[in-house]
């Protein structure tokens, strides 16, 4: 695949992923060795081309999404920044069970009127980091639960049990916060 204004698809995707994680456009330009107007034009052109690429090959969407899961590739691979690597985030959430614990904590907190971002902060994550982890486990579960695989039914039961475990745990944990908003309405 050709580059646009000297920026490859991989570097554009990594730049986009790093920006989504909080890196400034100025830092991106410095890493790519281009000026801001060139970045803006390049970003616009790659954005326009992405739809055409996906129409030809849907795996491009997965590749592009992967840059948001792990934006430390290409020219961004060795860059030191405040954007954490996926590997460092996975040290805190090493498996699907740990992911579901936090995911269901956030969900139950929200359902009971608590700030779901505060739930994430209890685990040391901000929204960008949590998005990066969520993208990783979304991709992982799609691959792990291959409906054409021989292990599909066993894996489906395994994943469902983990999800149910944490859903029930947090429902129990928040049961004192339950509110019946319609309890005083007579029909």
C-alpha positions as a Markdown table, in Angstrom:
| # | Residue | x | y | z |
|---|---|---|---|---|
| 1 | Unk | 0.0 | 0.0 | 0.0 |
| 2 | Unk | 1.4 | 3.4 | -1.0 |
| 3 | Unk | 2.1 | 6.2 | 1.4 |
| 4 | Unk | 0.2 | 9.5 | 1.4 |
| 5 | Unk | 2.5 | 12.5 | 1.8 |
| 6 | Unk | 5.2 | 10.1 | 3.0 |
| 7 | Unk | 2.9 | 8.7 | 5.7 |
| 8 | Unk | 2.2 | 4.9 | 5.5 |
| 9 | Unk | -1.1 | 3.4 | 6.5 |
| 10 | Unk | 0.5 | 1.9 | 9.6 |
| 11 | Unk | 2.0 | 5.2 | 10.7 |
| 12 | Unk | -1.3 | 7.0 | 10.0 |
| 13 | Unk | -3.2 | 4.4 | 12.0 |
| 14 | Unk | -0.7 | 4.6 | 14.9 |
| 15 | Unk | -0.8 | 8.4 | 14.8 |
| 16 | Unk | -4.6 | 8.3 | 15.0 |
| 17 | Unk | -4.4 | 5.8 | 17.9 |
| 18 | Unk | -1.9 | 7.9 | 19.8 |
| 19 | Unk | -4.0 | 11.0 | 19.3 |
| 20 | Unk | -7.1 | 9.1 | 20.6 |
| 21 | Unk | -5.0 | 8.2 | 23.7 |
| 22 | Unk | -4.0 | 11.8 | 24.3 |
| 23 | Unk | -0.9 | 12.6 | 22.3 |
| 24 | Unk | -1.0 | 16.0 | 20.7 |
| 25 | Unk | -1.0 | 16.5 | 17.0 |
| 26 | Unk | 2.2 | 18.5 | 17.4 |
| 27 | Unk | 3.9 | 15.4 | 18.9 |
| 28 | Unk | 2.6 | 13.3 | 16.0 |
| 29 | Unk | 3.9 | 15.7 | 13.5 |
| 30 | Unk | 7.3 | 15.7 | 15.2 |
| 31 | Unk | 7.5 | 11.9 | 15.1 |
| 32 | Unk | 6.3 | 11.7 | 11.5 |
| 33 | Unk | 8.7 | 14.5 | 10.5 |
| 34 | Unk | 5.9 | 16.7 | 8.9 |
| 35 | Unk | 4.3 | 20.0 | 9.5 |
| 36 | Unk | 0.8 | 20.3 | 11.0 |
| 37 | Unk | -0.9 | 21.3 | 7.7 |
| 38 | Unk | 0.6 | 18.3 | 6.0 |
| 39 | Unk | -0.6 | 16.1 | 8.9 |
| 40 | Unk | -4.1 | 17.5 | 8.6 |
| 41 | Unk | -4.2 | 16.9 | 4.8 |
| 42 | Unk | -2.7 | 13.5 | 5.2 |
| 43 | Unk | -5.2 | 12.6 | 7.9 |
| 44 | Unk | -8.1 | 13.7 | 5.7 |
| 45 | Unk | -6.8 | 11.8 | 2.7 |
| 46 | Unk | -6.2 | 8.6 | 4.7 |
| 47 | Unk | -9.7 | 9.0 | 6.3 |
| 48 | Unk | -11.3 | 9.2 | 2.9 |
| 49 | Unk | -9.3 | 6.3 | 1.5 |
| 50 | Unk | -10.1 | 4.0 | 4.5 |
| 51 | Unk | -13.7 | 3.4 | 3.3 |
| 52 | Unk | -12.5 | 2.3 | -0.1 |
| 53 | Unk | -9.8 | 0.0 | 1.4 |
| 54 | Unk | -12.4 | -1.6 | 3.7 |
| 55 | Unk | -14.8 | -2.1 | 0.7 |
| 56 | Unk | -12.0 | -4.1 | -0.9 |
| 57 | Unk | -10.9 | -6.0 | 2.2 |
| 58 | Unk | -12.7 | -5.9 | 5.5 |
| 59 | Unk | -9.6 | -7.1 | 7.4 |
| 60 | Unk | -8.4 | -3.5 | 6.9 |
| 61 | Unk | -11.0 | -2.4 | 9.6 |
| 62 | Unk | -9.5 | -4.9 | 12.0 |
| 63 | Unk | -6.0 | -3.7 | 11.2 |
| 64 | Unk | -7.0 | 0.0 | 11.7 |
| 65 | Unk | -8.8 | -0.8 | 15.0 |
| 66 | Unk | -5.7 | -2.6 | 16.1 |
| 67 | Unk | -3.8 | 0.7 | 16.0 |
| 68 | Unk | -6.2 | 2.0 | 18.7 |
| 69 | Unk | -5.5 | -1.1 | 20.8 |
| 70 | Unk | -1.8 | -0.8 | 20.3 |
| 71 | Unk | -0.7 | 2.5 | 18.9 |
| 72 | Unk | 3.0 | 1.9 | 19.5 |
| 73 | Unk | 3.9 | 0.5 | 16.1 |
| 74 | Unk | 5.8 | 1.8 | 13.1 |
| 75 | Unk | 7.5 | 5.2 | 13.7 |
| 76 | Unk | 5.7 | 5.2 | 17.1 |
| 77 | Unk | 7.1 | 1.9 | 18.3 |
| 78 | Unk | 10.0 | 3.3 | 20.4 |
| 79 | Unk | 8.5 | 6.6 | 21.3 |
| 80 | Unk | 8.4 | 7.5 | 25.0 |
| 81 | Unk | 5.1 | 9.3 | 25.8 |
| 82 | Unk | 2.3 | 9.4 | 28.3 |
| 83 | Unk | 0.3 | 7.0 | 26.2 |
| 84 | Unk | 0.7 | 3.6 | 27.9 |
| 85 | Unk | 1.5 | 0.5 | 25.8 |
| 86 | Unk | -1.1 | -2.2 | 25.6 |
| 87 | Unk | 1.4 | -4.5 | 27.4 |
| 88 | Unk | 1.6 | -2.2 | 30.4 |
| 89 | Unk | -2.2 | -2.0 | 30.6 |
| 90 | Unk | -2.5 | -5.8 | 30.3 |
| 91 | Unk | -0.3 | -6.1 | 33.4 |
| 92 | Unk | -3.3 | -4.7 | 35.3 |
| 93 | Unk | -6.0 | -6.7 | 33.4 |
| 94 | Unk | -4.2 | -9.9 | 32.3 |
| 95 | Unk | -7.2 | -12.0 | 31.4 |
| 96 | Unk | -10.9 | -11.9 | 30.4 |
| 97 | Unk | -11.9 | -12.6 | 34.0 |
| 98 | Unk | -10.2 | -9.5 | 35.3 |
| 99 | Unk | -11.6 | -7.5 | 32.4 |
| 100 | Unk | -15.2 | -8.6 | 33.2 |
| 101 | Unk | -14.7 | -7.8 | 36.8 |
| 102 | Unk | -14.0 | -4.1 | 35.9 |
| 103 | Unk | -16.5 | -4.0 | 33.1 |
| 104 | Unk | -19.3 | -5.2 | 35.2 |
| 105 | Unk | -18.3 | -3.0 | 38.1 |
| 106 | Unk | -18.5 | 0.0 | 35.8 |
| 107 | Unk | -21.9 | -1.2 | 34.4 |
| 108 | Unk | -23.5 | -1.9 | 37.8 |
| 109 | Unk | -22.2 | 1.4 | 39.2 |
| 110 | Unk | -23.8 | 3.3 | 36.3 |
| 111 | Unk | -27.1 | 1.4 | 36.7 |
| 112 | Unk | -27.2 | 2.5 | 40.4 |
| 113 | Unk | -26.5 | 6.1 | 39.9 |
| 114 | Unk | -22.8 | 6.1 | 40.5 |
| 115 | Unk | -20.2 | 7.6 | 38.3 |
| 116 | Unk | -18.8 | 4.8 | 36.1 |
| 117 | Unk | -15.6 | 6.7 | 35.5 |
| 118 | Unk | -15.0 | 6.6 | 39.2 |
| 119 | Unk | -15.3 | 2.9 | 39.1 |
| 120 | Unk | -12.5 | 2.8 | 36.4 |
| 121 | Unk | -10.3 | 5.1 | 38.5 |
| 122 | Unk | -10.4 | 2.6 | 41.4 |
| 123 | Unk | -8.5 | 0.3 | 39.1 |
| 124 | Unk | -6.1 | 3.1 | 38.0 |
| 125 | Unk | -7.6 | 3.7 | 34.5 |
| 126 | Unk | -8.8 | 6.7 | 32.6 |
| 127 | Unk | -11.3 | 6.5 | 29.8 |
| 128 | Unk | -8.7 | 6.3 | 27.0 |
| 129 | Unk | -6.8 | 3.5 | 28.7 |
| 130 | Unk | -10.1 | 1.6 | 29.4 |
| 131 | Unk | -11.0 | 2.0 | 25.7 |
| 132 | Unk | -7.7 | 0.5 | 24.7 |
| 133 | Unk | -8.2 | -2.5 | 27.0 |
| 134 | Unk | -11.8 | -2.9 | 25.9 |
| 135 | Unk | -10.7 | -2.9 | 22.2 |
| 136 | Unk | -8.2 | -5.6 | 23.1 |
| 137 | Unk | -10.7 | -7.9 | 24.8 |
| 138 | Unk | -13.3 | -7.3 | 22.1 |
| 139 | Unk | -10.9 | -8.5 | 19.5 |
| 140 | Unk | -9.7 | -11.3 | 21.7 |
| 141 | Unk | -13.3 | -12.6 | 22.4 |
| 142 | Unk | -14.2 | -12.4 | 18.7 |
| 143 | Unk | -11.2 | -14.6 | 17.9 |
| 144 | Unk | -11.6 | -16.9 | 20.9 |
| 145 | Unk | -15.3 | -17.5 | 20.2 |
| 146 | Unk | -14.9 | -18.5 | 16.6 |
| 147 | Unk | -18.4 | -20.0 | 15.8 |
| 148 | Unk | -16.8 | -22.3 | 13.2 |
| 149 | Unk | -14.3 | -23.7 | 15.7 |
| 150 | Unk | -14.6 | -27.1 | 17.3 |
| 151 | Unk | -14.4 | -25.6 | 20.8 |
| 152 | Unk | -17.1 | -23.0 | 20.3 |
| 153 | Unk | -19.7 | -24.4 | 22.6 |
| 154 | Unk | -17.2 | -25.1 | 25.4 |
| 155 | Unk | -15.7 | -21.6 | 25.0 |
| 156 | Unk | -19.1 | -20.0 | 24.9 |
| 157 | Unk | -20.1 | -21.6 | 28.2 |
| 158 | Unk | -16.7 | -20.6 | 29.7 |
| 159 | Unk | -17.1 | -16.9 | 28.7 |
| 160 | Unk | -20.7 | -16.8 | 29.7 |
| 161 | Unk | -19.9 | -18.2 | 33.1 |
| 162 | Unk | -17.2 | -15.5 | 33.7 |
| 163 | Unk | -19.6 | -12.7 | 32.6 |
| 164 | Unk | -22.5 | -14.1 | 34.8 |
| 165 | Unk | -20.1 | -14.4 | 37.8 |
| 166 | Unk | -19.1 | -10.8 | 37.7 |
| 167 | Unk | -22.6 | -9.5 | 36.8 |
| 168 | Unk | -24.1 | -11.3 | 39.8 |
| 169 | Unk | -21.2 | -10.2 | 42.1 |
| 170 | Unk | -21.7 | -6.5 | 41.3 |
| 171 | Unk | -25.5 | -6.8 | 41.5 |
| 172 | Unk | -25.1 | -8.2 | 45.0 |
| 173 | Unk | -22.6 | -5.5 | 45.8 |
| 174 | Unk | -24.9 | -2.7 | 44.8 |
| 175 | Unk | -28.2 | -4.2 | 46.0 |
| 176 | Unk | -28.4 | -1.7 | 48.8 |
| 177 | Unk | -28.3 | 1.1 | 46.3 |
| 178 | Unk | -31.2 | -0.2 | 44.3 |
| 179 | Unk | -33.9 | 2.4 | 43.7 |
| 180 | Unk | -37.5 | 1.8 | 42.7 |
| 181 | Unk | -38.4 | 4.9 | 40.7 |
| 182 | Unk | -41.9 | 3.7 | 39.9 |
| 183 | Unk | -42.7 | 2.2 | 43.3 |
| 184 | Unk | -45.0 | 5.1 | 44.4 |
| 185 | Unk | -47.0 | 5.2 | 41.2 |
| 186 | Unk | -50.5 | 3.7 | 41.2 |
| 187 | Unk | -52.1 | 2.8 | 37.9 |
